[in-house]
Amino acid sequence: MTAQTELPQAETTGSCCGGGGCSSTPAADAQGSVTTVYQVTGMSCGHCEGAISAELSELPGVTSVKAVASTGQVTVISDAELDDEAVRAAIDEAGYELTGRA
């Protein structure tokens, strides 16, 4: 199964480091998918969004990734809850920092 990546249109203005978020529990939808929102620092444009989306899409079970530079939030839909350290490693590989769940 190939992961789908959703990329919003690039935003080239504003800061990408939205404030720290609160911890939340991933939500499961009716089809058994898990949606988790992460807070990431360092994104500033569409290229950043694409780099993070590409790395996270390679994690097993990930079906969709949407990164938004203007808020610093990355929404990941997966077949099951992801290991936070695997997510952190993928975001680090892309050159950004995971600050936690939003």
N, C-alpha and C positions, 0 to 999 in steps of 0.2 A: 504494500500500500504506500503510495507516495503522498507525502505531506503537502497540503496546499498552503501557500503563503499569501496572505492578504496584506497589501501595502497601501497605506493611505497616500494621497498626493503629498509630495514633498513640501515642507514648510521651511523657509529659509530665514525667517525672522524669529526673534524671541529666544528665551532661554529654555533649555531642555531639562533643567534640573528642578522639576516640581518638588515641593516639600515632601518630607518623609511621610509615608503612609502608615496606616494602622494594620496590624496583622489580621488576616481574615482566613477563613476556611474555604478551600476550593468548593465550587458548586457543581453538582452533577446534574445534567439535563435528563430529559425523559429517555434518551437513547443510550444512557450510560456514559456519556462523555463527561469529562471533568474540565471546568473552565477555571483557570487561575490567573490572577493579575499580579504582575511583579512590578516593582519600582526599580528603575535603572538610571544611573547617572552617566553623563557624558554624551548623550545623543543630542544632535543639533540640527539634523537635516534628514532628507530622504535616504541618503547614502547610509547614514547611521542606522536608520530603521531597517534597511535592506540587509545590512551586515548582521544585525542581531537576528532578524527573521531567518536568514539562511542558516545560521549556526543552530538555532533552536529547532528548526524544521528537521534537522538530522537526528534529533533525539528519538529513540524508539517510542512509538505510540503517539507522537505529536501529529495532529491532523490539521491544525491551523495556528498561525501566529499573526498577531497584529501589533506592531510597535508604533507608538506615537511620540515623536521627538518633543513636541510642545509640552506634553505632560510628563514625559519620562516613564510612561506606563507601557507595559508589554502584556498583552492578553494571549494566553496560550490555551488551546483546546487540545485535550489528549484523551486517549482511551482509558487511562487510569491516572491516578495522582503521580506526578513526577517527583523524583528525588531532588530536593533543593540543591544539593551539592553538584549534581549533574547539570542543573540549570545554571548555577553559578559558574561552573567550568566553561559552559558553552558561551555565556555572556562575556566571560573573561577572555576567551579565545577570540571573540569578535573585537575586543579592545575596550570594553565598557565594564561598569561595576554594578553588580546586583546589590541593592541596599536592603531588599527584603520583599515581602508580599505587600501589595497595596491594599 
